[in-house]
Amino acid sequence: MDKNHLQTTINHNINQPLSPTIITIPTNDTRLYETDRFRQERASTNILSDLPRSRNLEETDENELPYPGFVETVFYCLKQTSTPRYQCLRIITWPWFERISMFVILLNCITLGMYQPCEHLLGLQGTKKCDTARCIWLQATDYFIFAFFTIEMCIKMTAMGIFGKGTYLADTWNRLDCFIVVTGLIESVIPGDNLSLSAIRTIRVLRPLRAINRVPSMRILVMLLLDTLPMLGNVLLLCFFVFFIFGIVGVQLWKGLLRNRCFLQPNITTEFDHPLFKDFQYRPFYMPPDQDSFVCSHPQSNGMTKCSEIPKLRKGNLTCELDFYAVKKEISEDPNKSINGCINWNQYYKFCNVSDKNPYSGSISFDNIGLAWVVIFQ
């Protein structure tokens, strides 16, 4: 028998001459080697599949992290297993951490509502001095709230990192929290004795917005509203068009008319040196005691109020009925004559003319399109 061939002789017929038949069976060593290698790979795969998942492949190292949802390394040196960062991660993943933060935000809302800026104005120069129990308590509470927000931001930055994907500043609401804390730090560092910090202190009103980041449903609702703002462009354009049209109509119809006031007659102003004017409180034009202004219309116009409709002057429960010229004539005839009653000075405000003031400190006006928009918006 040869090493490469196996020869088999078969007798087909005993009566016929024998003719050998040769069958070749390949016994290639390479094919046997491939079969053995396949069996070994199957065996090794079965062994690896029986091992725990965490010890299977190197790609699963991320699943071995204590907190897989956070980045592996922050500040180029702090890993999740480092003691400071590990403790910070435990704190921010603690369910009561967010609840305590929400309670502090609600406490801040209450203290902001209790603040009364004009309560502690003392002295002639209006210097502020916090000397009451209410003010001291509110100030101490504000320091505590600011310290809590600062510590909370530092803990989150240590646990999550500052810059990069999945870090603290990667979230928009966290950037808002950081902005509020930084402005508070500026307010506490810069001395406010000779510098006005009113604009920086105004940032305090943004502190209640931190609650949006703590309540998931509220955050979803706010983000939904912000996403729908671009869709309201056509509505805003329509509102602008309506304001513009009615503003033009108001300017064309009532420009300068709201400045009309009832002035004193020119002839009465020449008598100011008379003794009867001692009890007269001079005003260039008539102003009602219970209103901001009295807008008049010219006699030839179709306005609703005329200077002749000004009510009589009242002093307490007494209605003034006397006429200045009649009393003056009586006194000139008899200087010792007593006067029973008071002079109705309002009857001399009969000259309707344009003044320099609009009603309600100028907030109601149609002198230009900008002021007309303000009136329409009101």
C-alpha positions in Angstrom: 0.0 0.0 0.0 1.4 3.3 -1.1 1.3 6.4 1.1 -0.7 8.4 -1.4 -2.9 5.7 -3.0 -4.8 2.7 -1.9 -5.2 0.0 -4.5 -8.0 -2.6 -4.2 -8.4 -5.5 -6.5 -11.8 -6.9 -7.2 -12.6 -10.0 -9.0 -15.6 -9.2 -11.2 -15.9 -12.7 -12.6 -14.0 -15.8 -11.6 -14.2 -17.2 -15.2 -12.8 -14.0 -16.7 -9.3 -12.9 -16.5 -8.6 -10.8 -13.5 -8.4 -7.0 -14.2 -7.5 -4.9 -11.3 -9.6 -1.7 -10.4 -7.8 1.1 -8.6 -9.7 3.6 -6.3 -7.9 6.7 -5.2 -8.8 8.1 -1.8 -7.2 11.5 -1.1 -5.7 11.9 2.4 -4.5 15.6 2.1 -3.0 16.8 5.4 -4.2 20.4 4.8 -7.9 19.4 4.7 -7.4 17.5 8.0 -5.7 20.6 9.5 -8.6 22.9 8.5 -11.1 20.5 10.1 -9.1 20.4 13.4 -8.8 24.2 13.4 -12.6 24.7 12.9 -13.3 22.3 15.8 -10.9 24.2 18.0 -12.5 27.6 17.1 -16.0 26.2 17.9 -14.7 24.9 21.2 -13.1 28.2 22.2 -16.3 30.1 21.2 -18.3 27.9 23.4 -15.9 28.4 26.3 -16.0 32.2 25.9 -19.8 32.2 25.7 -19.9 30.5 29.0 -17.8 33.2 30.7 -19.5 36.3 32.3 -20.3 39.2 29.9 -18.1 41.7 31.7 -15.1 39.4 31.1 -15.9 38.6 27.5 -14.4 41.3 25.3 -12.5 44.5 25.7 -15.3 46.5 24.1 -17.4 46.0 27.2 -15.1 48.0 29.4 -17.6 50.8 29.3 -20.2 48.7 30.9 -17.9 48.0 33.8 -18.0 51.8 34.8 -19.8 52.5 38.0 -22.0 55.1 36.2 -22.1 54.3 32.4 -24.2 57.4 31.6 -21.4 59.8 32.3 -18.0 60.4 30.6 -15.2 58.2 31.7 -12.6 60.9 32.6 -13.0 64.6 33.5 -10.3 67.2 34.0 -7.9 64.8 32.3 -7.3 63.0 35.6 -10.5 62.2 37.4 -12.0 58.8 36.5 -15.2 57.5 37.8 -13.4 55.4 40.3 -11.6 58.4 41.8 -12.8 59.1 45.3 -13.9 62.8 44.8 -15.7 62.2 41.5 -17.2 59.0 42.7 -18.7 60.7 45.7 -20.0 63.6 43.4 -21.6 61.0 41.1 -23.3 59.3 44.0 -24.7 62.7 45.2 -26.2 63.8 41.8 -27.7 60.4 41.2 -29.3 60.3 44.7 -33.1 60.8 44.2 -33.3 63.3 47.2 -30.7 65.5 45.7 -33.1 66.9 43.0 -35.9 67.1 45.6 -33.7 69.2 48.0 -32.7 71.4 45.0 -36.4 71.9 44.1 -37.2 72.8 47.7 -34.4 75.5 47.7 -35.8 76.9 44.4 -39.3 77.2 45.9 -37.8 78.8 49.0 -36.0 81.3 46.8 -39.4 82.2 45.1 -40.9 82.9 48.5 -38.0 85.1 49.6 -38.1 87.1 46.3 -41.8 87.7 46.8 -41.2 88.9 50.4 -38.6 91.4 49.4 -39.6 95.1 50.0 -37.0 97.5 48.7 -38.5 100.6 50.1 -38.9 99.4 53.7 -35.4 100.1 54.9 -34.8 103.6 53.6 -33.5 105.6 56.5 -31.9 109.0 56.9 -32.2 112.1 54.8 -30.0 110.8 52.1 -31.9 107.5 51.7 -29.2 105.2 52.8 -30.2 101.5 53.0 -29.6 99.7 56.3 -30.8 96.2 57.0 -31.7 96.4 60.7 -35.1 94.7 61.0 -35.6 91.0 61.7 -37.4 90.5 58.4 -34.5 92.0 56.4 -31.9 90.1 58.3 -33.7 86.8 57.8 -34.2 87.5 54.1 -30.6 88.4 53.7 -29.3 85.3 55.5 -31.7 83.1 53.4 -30.4 84.7 50.2 -26.8 83.9 51.2 -27.8 80.3 52.0 -29.6 79.9 48.7 -26.7 81.4 46.7 -24.2 79.1 48.5 -26.4 76.0 47.8 -26.6 76.9 44.1 -22.8 77.4 43.9 -22.0 74.1 45.7 -24.5 72.3 43.5 -22.9 73.6 40.3 -19.4 72.6 41.5 -20.6 69.1 42.4 -22.2 68.6 39.0 -19.2 70.0 37.2 -16.9 67.6 39.1 -19.2 64.6 38.3 -20.1 65.4 34.7 -17.2 67.5 33.5 -17.4 71.1 32.1 -16.8 71.0 28.3 -17.6 68.4 25.8 -20.3 65.9 24.8 -22.4 64.8 27.7 -20.8 67.3 30.2 -22.4 70.0 32.3 -22.3 72.9 29.9 -23.5 70.7 27.0 -27.1 71.2 28.3 -28.8 74.6 27.7 -30.6 74.6 31.0 -27.3 73.9 32.8 -25.8 76.9 31.0 -28.6 79.1 32.4 -27.9 77.8 35.9 -24.2 78.6 35.5 -25.0 82.1 34.2 -27.2 82.8 37.3 -24.5 81.5 39.7 -21.7 83.5 37.9 -23.7 86.8 38.1 -24.3 86.1 41.8 -20.5 85.7 42.3 -19.9 89.0 40.5 -22.4 90.7 42.8 -20.8 89.3 45.9 -17.2 90.1 44.8 -17.6 93.6 43.4 -18.2 96.2 46.2 -21.5 97.9 45.7 -20.9 101.0 47.8 -19.8 103.3 44.9 -21.2 101.1 42.1 -24.7 100.4 41.1 -25.4 96.7 40.8 -29.1 97.0 40.0 -28.7 95.3 36.6 -26.8 92.4 38.1 -29.3 92.0 41.0 -32.0 91.8 38.4 -30.6 88.4 37.3 -32.0 87.0 40.6 -35.5 86.9 39.1 -34.2 84.1 36.8 -33.6 81.8 39.7 -37.1 80.4 39.6 -36.5 79.3 36.1 -34.1 76.6 37.5 -37.3 74.7 38.4 -37.9 74.0 34.7 -34.7 71.8 34.6 -35.9 69.9 37.7 -39.4 69.0 36.6 -39.2 66.8 33.4 -42.8 67.4 32.4 -42.4 71.2 32.7 -39.2 71.0 30.7 -40.9 69.1 27.9 -43.7 71.7 27.9 -41.4 74.6 27.7 -39.3 73.1 24.9 -42.5 72.4 23.0 -43.6 76.0 23.3 -40.1 77.2 22.1 -40.3 74.8 19.2 -43.7 76.2 18.1 -42.5 79.8 18.1 -41.3 79.7 14.5 -44.7 78.5 13.5 -46.3 81.6 15.0 -44.5 83.9 12.6 -47.6 84.4 10.4 -49.7 85.2 13.5 -47.1 87.8 14.7 -47.0 89.3 11.2 -50.8 89.6 11.2 -50.7 91.3 14.6 -48.0 93.7 13.4 -50.1 94.5 10.3 -53.2 95.2 12.5 -51.2 97.4 14.9 -49.7 99.3 12.0 -53.0 100.0 10.3 -54.8 101.2 13.4 -51.7 103.2 14.5 -51.8 105.1 11.2 -55.6 105.7 11.7 -55.0 107.0 15.2 -52.2 109.3 14.2 -54.3 110.8 11.4 -57.4 111.3 13.5 -56.1 112.3 17.0 -52.5 113.7 16.5 -52.0 116.4 19.1 -55.7 116.5 20.2 -54.9 114.8 23.5 -52.8 117.8 24.4 -55.7 120.2 24.5 -56.3 121.8 27.9 -58.6 124.5 29.3 -56.4 127.5 30.1 -57.2 130.6 32.1 -58.7 133.5 30.2 -56.0 136.1 29.3 -57.9 139.0 31.0 -58.0 137.1 34.4 -54.2 136.7 34.5 -53.8 140.5 34.8 -55.5 140.5 38.2 -53.1 138.3 40.1 -52.0 141.1 42.3 -55.5 141.5 43.8 -56.0 140.4 47.4 -58.8 138.0 46.4 -56.2 135.8 44.6 -54.6 134.8 48.0 -56.8 131.7 48.3 -56.4 130.8 44.6 -54.1 127.9 43.8 -52.8 128.9 40.4 -52.5 126.4 37.6 -51.9 127.3 33.9 -54.7 124.9 32.9 -57.5 123.1 34.6 -56.7 119.7 36.2 -59.5 117.7 37.9 -58.8 116.8 41.5 -59.6 113.1 40.9 -58.2 112.6 37.4 -54.9 113.1 35.6 -56.1 115.6 33.0 -59.1 117.2 31.4 -58.9 117.0 27.6 -61.0 119.7 25.9 -62.2 120.3 22.4 -62.7 123.6 20.6 -66.3 125.0 20.5 -66.5 124.6 16.7 -65.4 121.0 16.8 -67.4 117.8 17.5 -65.5 116.9 20.7 -67.2 115.3 23.7 -65.9 117.7 26.4 -65.9 121.5 26.3 -64.3 124.0 28.7 -67.8 125.1 29.6 -68.5 121.7 31.1 -65.9 122.1 33.9 -67.6 121.6 37.2 -67.7 124.3 39.9 -64.9 124.5 42.4 -65.5 122.8 45.7 -63.8 123.4 49.0 -64.7 120.6 51.3 -68.5 120.4 51.4 -68.9 123.9 50.1 -69.6 124.6 46.5 -68.1 127.9 45.2 -70.7 130.1 43.5 -69.3 133.7 43.6 -67.9 135.6 40.6 -64.6 137.3 40.9 -65.7 140.5 39.1 -68.9 140.9 41.2 -67.0 140.4 44.5 -64.3 142.8 43.3 -67.0 145.5 42.6 -68.6 145.0 45.9 -65.4 145.3 47.8 -64.4 148.4 45.9 -67.8 150.0 46.9 -67.7 148.8 50.5 -64.2 147.6 51.7 -65.7 146.5 55.1 -68.2 144.2 53.5 -67.9 140.5 54.4 -67.9 137.8 51.8 -70.1 134.8 52.4 -68.9 131.9 50.2 -66.0 131.4 47.8 -65.1 132.3 44.3 -65.6 129.7 41.6 -62.2 130.0 39.8 -63.0 127.1 37.5 -65.4 129.2 35.5 -62.4 131.2 34.1 -60.8 128.1 32.5 -62.5 128.7 29.2 -59.6 129.0 26.7 -59.0 125.6 25.0 -55.5 125.5 23.7 -52.6 123.0 23.1 -50.3 122.2 26.0 -47.1 120.3 26.2 -48.4 117.2 28.1 -50.4 114.1 27.1 -52.6 112.2 29.5 -51.1 109.8 32.1 -47.6 111.2 31.9 -47.5 110.9 28.1 -48.4 107.2 27.9 -51.6 107.9 26.0 -50.7 109.7 22.8 -51.2 109.5 19.1 -48.5 112.0 18.2 -46.4 109.4 16.3 -46.8 105.8 15.2 -44.7 104.4 18.1 -46.8 105.9 20.8 -49.9 104.9 18.9 -48.7 101.3 19.0 -48.3 101.5 22.8 -51.9 102.8 23.1 -53.3 100.1 20.9 -51.4 97.4 22.8 -52.8 98.7 26.1 
